[in-house]
Amino acid sequence: MAQVTVVKPRTERIQPGIWRLKLPCPWPGVPHGNAWAVQRGAGLVLFDTGVGGRGRLRMLDVALAQSGFGVEDIQLVVCTHAHSDHYGLAASICEETGCELWMHPRWEHIRLQADDPQAALERRLEVGRMSGVPLTALDRYRQERTDKSEEEIDAIRAPDRELLPGVEVETDIGSWQVHETPGHAPSHVCLHQPERKLMISGDHLLGRTVMFFDYGHTPDPFGEYLASLDVIEPLEVDLCLPGHGKPFRDPEVKIADVRRQAGDLLGRVRGALAAGSEPTAFEVVEEIVGRENLRAGTAGFMLQIVLACLDHLAALGEAHPVPDSDPQRWRA
């Protein structure tokens, strides 16, 4: 099982009135995620929350203390999307402070994971089985996830206000405008502060190019993601505040790089289909990654991406699932 790097919560002031909170994540290869504290009067607006679970609210409080605030100073929680590292503490913060939660109306893709983790696990396993993942690997994954006791979402909390275009989040540095950017998740939004030329980008755009899709909620998350790049590209942004990693400049360079990588990835999936062997999604993963490089984390991550690519090619009419195949096979 891959080793999880344990990091301590830390805070960094980015600009007057804006702090980056580096909060630990419980996953191999993802040691931390960012929440963004932005001053509003005597308190804060918190953009994203970090992962939920035992002791996590205390970690958030430790991070906030380094900026001179505490959890009790949070006046509003705004989530870029409903994944556990961005939404996991929302219910606890709102209960502790009485503040509101604002989030996109398509947030309920997280509900099964929070309400019935075992059912969510079984659904992931079935997707893996139908994708051609070896049964021994699925059994190992089931055991590892069953042994994992830590919860990542404290409780389900519905938003008090829906984050949609036209909604603005008021802070001391100005109003943040909502832009819908589905793809990574159905509920994803980016928030733009036009006067300061700032953007809170969640997981839609990161300093290190990483594409990932919460697969299975919409017919074509890959296509949604590409269309969402078109939404943010015209915005004037000098500094991007992402969900993971350091703030970065020149988002237009990142957008161009993402498009290049997306095109390359689709080309490699097309190539695997053109070989004519009617591969499973997992066989496409093996073709792209190389069997010698497959690890549990790599395989699971890439399978989500390849499935999204196959659905996108199907939407374009370039790929088709082979009828009645089990596991599911694909042809050009």
C-alpha positions as CSV (number, residue, x, y, z in Angstrom):
1,M,0.0,0.0,0.0
2,A,1.4,3.4,-0.9
3,Q,2.8,5.6,1.9
4,V,0.9,8.7,2.9
5,T,3.0,11.8,3.5
6,V,1.9,13.5,6.7
7,V,2.2,17.3,6.6
8,K,1.4,19.9,9.3
9,P,-1.2,22.6,8.6
10,R,0.6,25.8,7.5
11,T,-0.4,29.3,6.4
12,E,1.1,31.7,4.0
13,R,-0.1,35.3,3.3
14,I,-0.4,35.8,-0.4
15,Q,-1.5,39.5,-0.4
16,P,-2.9,41.7,2.3
17,G,-6.2,40.1,3.3
18,I,-5.6,36.8,1.6
19,W,-4.1,33.7,3.2
20,R,-3.3,30.3,1.7
21,L,-4.1,27.5,4.2
22,K,-2.1,24.3,3.5
23,L,-4.2,21.5,5.0
24,P,-3.2,17.8,5.1
25,C,-4.8,15.3,2.8
26,P,-4.9,11.6,3.6
27,W,-3.9,10.3,0.1
28,P,-0.6,9.0,-1.4
29,G,0.8,11.6,-3.7
30,V,-1.5,14.4,-2.5
31,P,0.0,15.6,0.8
32,H,-2.1,18.7,1.1
33,G,-4.8,20.9,-0.4
34,N,-5.4,24.6,-0.2
35,A,-8.2,26.6,1.4
36,W,-8.2,30.3,0.9
37,A,-9.1,32.7,3.7
38,V,-10.1,36.2,2.6
39,Q,-10.8,39.0,5.0
40,R,-14.2,40.5,5.3
41,G,-14.5,43.1,8.1
42,A,-13.5,41.5,11.4
43,G,-13.8,38.0,10.0
44,L,-13.2,35.8,7.0
45,V,-14.7,34.2,4.0
46,L,-13.3,30.7,3.6
47,F,-13.0,29.3,0.1
48,D,-12.9,25.5,0.4
49,T,-12.5,23.7,3.7
50,G,-10.0,20.8,3.6
51,V,-10.8,17.2,4.3
52,G,-13.2,16.3,7.1
53,G,-12.7,13.7,9.7
54,R,-11.4,13.4,13.3
55,G,-9.1,16.2,14.3
56,R,-9.4,18.0,11.0
57,L,-11.4,21.0,12.3
58,R,-8.6,21.5,14.8
59,M,-6.0,21.5,12.0
60,L,-8.0,24.2,10.2
61,D,-8.0,26.2,13.4
62,V,-4.2,25.8,13.8
63,A,-3.8,27.0,10.2
64,L,-6.1,30.0,10.7
65,A,-4.3,30.9,14.0
66,Q,-1.2,31.6,11.9
67,S,-3.1,34.4,10.1
68,G,-4.4,35.8,13.4
69,F,-7.9,34.3,13.1
70,G,-9.7,31.2,14.2
71,V,-12.6,29.0,13.0
72,E,-15.0,31.2,15.0
73,D,-14.1,34.1,12.7
74,I,-15.4,32.4,9.5
75,Q,-18.5,34.3,8.3
76,L,-19.1,32.4,5.1
77,V,-18.0,29.1,3.5
78,V,-17.7,29.0,-0.3
79,C,-16.9,25.6,-1.9
80,T,-15.4,25.5,-5.4
81,H,-16.9,21.9,-5.7
82,A,-18.2,19.1,-3.7
83,H,-15.1,16.8,-3.2
84,S,-14.0,15.8,0.3
85,D,-10.8,18.0,0.2
86,H,-12.9,21.1,-0.6
87,Y,-16.2,20.4,1.2
88,G,-15.3,17.8,3.9
89,L,-15.4,20.3,6.9
90,A,-18.2,22.4,5.6
91,A,-20.9,21.0,7.9
92,S,-18.7,21.2,11.0
93,I,-17.7,24.8,10.3
94,C,-21.3,25.9,9.7
95,E,-22.4,24.1,12.9
96,E,-19.6,25.7,14.9
97,T,-20.1,29.2,13.6
98,G,-23.7,29.5,12.4
99,C,-22.4,30.8,9.0
100,E,-23.8,29.9,5.6
101,L,-22.5,27.6,2.9
102,W,-22.5,28.6,-0.7
103,M,-22.0,25.9,-3.4
104,H,-23.2,25.0,-6.9
105,P,-26.6,23.3,-7.2
106,R,-25.1,20.2,-8.7
107,W,-23.3,19.3,-5.5
108,E,-25.1,16.1,-4.7
109,H,-22.7,13.9,-6.6
110,I,-20.9,13.7,-3.2
111,R,-23.9,12.4,-1.4
112,L,-23.4,8.6,-1.8
113,Q,-19.8,8.8,-0.6
114,A,-20.9,10.6,2.5
115,D,-24.2,8.8,3.2
116,D,-23.1,5.2,2.3
117,P,-19.4,4.8,1.8
118,Q,-19.8,1.0,1.4
119,A,-22.2,1.5,-1.5
120,A,-19.9,4.1,-3.1
121,L,-17.0,1.6,-2.8
122,E,-19.1,-1.2,-4.4
123,R,-20.0,1.1,-7.3
124,R,-16.3,2.0,-7.9
125,L,-15.5,-1.7,-7.8
126,E,-18.2,-2.5,-10.3
127,V,-16.9,0.2,-12.6
128,G,-13.5,-1.3,-12.3
129,R,-14.7,-4.8,-13.0
130,M,-16.6,-3.7,-16.1
131,S,-13.5,-1.8,-17.2
132,G,-11.4,-5.0,-17.1
133,V,-9.5,-4.5,-13.9
134,P,-8.2,-7.9,-12.7
135,L,-10.3,-9.3,-9.9
136,T,-7.3,-9.8,-7.6
137,A,-6.5,-6.1,-7.8
138,L,-10.2,-5.3,-7.1
139,D,-10.2,-7.6,-4.0
140,R,-7.0,-5.9,-2.8
141,Y,-8.5,-2.5,-3.3
142,R,-11.7,-3.5,-1.4
143,Q,-9.7,-4.7,1.5
144,E,-7.5,-1.6,1.7
145,R,-10.6,0.7,1.6
146,T,-12.5,-1.4,4.1
147,D,-9.6,-1.2,6.5
148,K,-9.4,2.6,6.1
149,S,-11.4,3.9,9.0
150,E,-11.0,7.7,8.6
151,E,-14.0,9.6,7.3
152,E,-13.4,12.4,4.8
153,I,-16.7,14.2,5.0
154,D,-18.1,15.2,8.4
155,A,-21.7,15.3,7.3
156,I,-23.9,16.3,4.4
157,R,-24.7,20.0,4.4
158,A,-26.8,21.4,1.6
159,P,-25.9,24.9,0.4
160,D,-27.8,27.9,1.8
161,R,-27.2,29.7,-1.5
162,E,-26.5,28.2,-4.9
163,L,-23.3,29.4,-6.6
164,L,-24.4,30.4,-10.1
165,P,-23.3,33.1,-12.6
166,G,-24.6,36.5,-11.3
167,V,-23.9,35.6,-7.6
168,E,-21.1,37.6,-6.1
169,V,-19.1,36.9,-2.9
170,E,-18.3,40.1,-1.1
171,T,-14.9,40.5,0.7
172,D,-12.7,43.4,1.7
173,I,-10.6,43.1,-1.5
174,G,-13.8,43.2,-3.7
175,S,-16.5,41.0,-5.1
176,W,-15.8,37.6,-6.5
177,Q,-17.8,36.5,-9.5
178,V,-19.0,33.0,-10.2
179,H,-18.1,31.1,-13.4
180,E,-19.4,27.5,-13.9
181,T,-16.6,25.2,-14.8
182,P,-17.8,21.6,-14.7
183,G,-15.7,18.7,-15.9
184,H,-13.4,17.8,-12.9
185,A,-16.7,17.6,-11.0
186,P,-20.3,18.5,-11.9
187,S,-20.4,21.1,-9.2
188,H,-17.2,22.9,-10.0
189,V,-17.0,26.7,-10.2
190,C,-14.1,29.2,-10.4
191,L,-14.3,32.6,-8.7
192,H,-12.9,35.7,-10.3
193,Q,-12.0,39.0,-8.7
194,P,-11.8,41.3,-11.7
195,E,-10.3,44.5,-10.1
196,R,-7.4,42.6,-8.5
197,K,-7.3,40.1,-11.4
198,L,-7.4,37.1,-9.1
199,M,-9.0,33.7,-9.7
200,I,-9.7,30.9,-7.2
201,S,-9.5,28.0,-9.6
202,G,-10.2,25.0,-7.4
203,D,-9.1,21.9,-9.2
204,H,-10.0,23.1,-12.7
205,L,-6.7,24.7,-13.3
206,L,-3.5,23.9,-11.3
207,G,0.1,25.1,-11.4
208,R,1.2,21.6,-12.4
209,T,-1.0,20.3,-15.2
210,V,-3.2,17.6,-13.9
211,M,-6.5,16.5,-15.4
212,F,-8.9,14.4,-13.4
213,F,-12.5,13.6,-13.8
214,D,-15.1,12.5,-11.2
215,Y,-16.3,9.8,-13.6
216,G,-19.9,8.5,-13.8
217,H,-22.0,11.5,-13.0
218,T,-22.4,13.1,-16.5
219,P,-22.3,11.7,-20.1
220,D,-19.1,13.6,-21.1
221,P,-17.0,15.1,-18.3
222,F,-14.0,15.4,-20.6
223,G,-16.0,17.5,-23.0
224,E,-17.3,19.6,-20.2
225,Y,-13.8,20.2,-18.9
226,L,-12.6,21.4,-22.3
227,A,-15.6,23.7,-22.6
228,S,-14.9,25.1,-19.2
229,L,-11.4,26.2,-20.3
230,D,-13.2,28.4,-22.8
231,V,-15.1,30.0,-20.0
232,I,-12.1,31.1,-18.0
233,E,-9.7,31.8,-20.8
234,P,-11.1,35.3,-21.5
235,L,-10.9,36.4,-17.9
236,E,-8.2,38.9,-16.9
237,V,-6.1,37.0,-14.3
238,D,-2.7,38.0,-13.0
239,L,-2.6,35.4,-10.2
240,C,-4.4,32.1,-9.9
241,L,-5.1,30.6,-6.5
242,P,-5.5,26.8,-7.0
243,G,-6.9,23.9,-5.0
244,H,-3.5,22.3,-4.8
245,G,0.0,23.6,-5.1
246,K,1.4,27.2,-5.1
247,P,-0.3,30.2,-6.6
248,F,0.8,30.8,-10.2
249,R,0.7,33.5,-12.9
250,D,0.1,33.3,-16.6
251,P,-3.0,31.0,-16.5
252,E,-3.3,31.3,-20.3
253,V,0.0,29.3,-20.6
254,K,-1.5,26.6,-18.3
255,I,-4.7,26.5,-20.4
256,A,-2.7,26.0,-23.6
257,D,-0.6,23.3,-21.9
258,V,-3.8,21.5,-20.7
259,R,-5.3,21.6,-24.2
260,R,-2.1,20.1,-25.6
261,Q,-2.1,17.3,-23.1
262,A,-5.8,16.7,-23.6
263,G,-5.2,16.4,-27.3
264,D,-2.2,14.1,-26.8
265,L,-4.2,11.9,-24.4
266,L,-7.2,11.6,-26.8
267,G,-4.7,10.7,-29.6
268,R,-3.2,7.9,-27.5
269,V,-6.7,6.5,-26.7
270,R,-7.6,6.7,-30.4
271,G,-4.4,4.9,-31.2
272,A,-5.3,2.1,-28.8
273,L,-8.7,1.7,-30.4
274,A,-7.3,1.8,-33.9
275,A,-5.2,-1.3,-33.2
276,G,-8.5,-3.2,-33.7
277,S,-8.3,-5.5,-30.7
278,E,-11.4,-4.1,-29.1
279,P,-9.7,-3.3,-25.7
280,T,-11.2,-2.8,-22.3
281,A,-10.6,0.6,-20.7
282,F,-8.1,-1.0,-18.4
283,E,-6.2,-2.4,-21.4
284,V,-6.1,1.2,-22.8
285,V,-4.6,2.3,-19.4
286,E,-1.9,-0.4,-19.7
287,E,-1.2,0.7,-23.3
288,I,-0.8,4.4,-22.2
289,V,1.0,3.9,-18.9
290,G,3.0,0.7,-19.6
291,R,2.3,-2.4,-17.6
292,E,5.6,-2.1,-15.8
293,N,4.6,1.3,-14.5
294,L,1.2,0.3,-13.2
295,R,0.6,0.9,-9.5
296,A,-2.6,0.9,-7.5
297,G,-2.8,4.7,-7.3
298,T,-1.6,5.2,-10.9
299,A,-4.1,2.6,-12.3
300,G,-7.1,4.0,-10.5
301,F,-6.3,7.6,-11.4
302,M,-5.7,6.8,-15.1
303,L,-8.8,4.6,-15.3
304,Q,-11.0,7.5,-14.5
305,I,-9.3,9.6,-17.1
306,V,-9.4,6.9,-19.8
307,L,-13.1,6.2,-19.2
308,A,-13.8,9.9,-19.6
309,C,-11.8,10.0,-22.8
310,L,-13.8,7.0,-24.2
311,D,-17.1,8.7,-23.3
312,H,-15.9,11.8,-25.1
313,L,-14.9,9.9,-28.2
314,A,-18.3,8.2,-28.1
315,A,-20.0,11.6,-27.9
316,L,-17.9,12.6,-31.0
317,G,-19.0,9.4,-32.8
318,E,-15.4,8.1,-32.9
319,A,-15.7,5.2,-30.4
320,H,-18.5,2.7,-29.6
321,P,-18.9,0.2,-26.7
322,V,-19.1,-3.4,-28.1
323,P,-22.6,-4.6,-27.4
324,D,-23.1,-7.3,-24.7
325,S,-19.4,-7.4,-23.8
326,D,-18.5,-8.1,-20.2
327,P,-16.1,-6.6,-19.3
328,Q,-17.0,-3.7,-21.6
329,R,-14.9,-3.5,-24.7
330,W,-14.5,-0.6,-27.1
331,R,-14.0,-0.2,-30.9
332,A,-13.2,2.7,-33.1
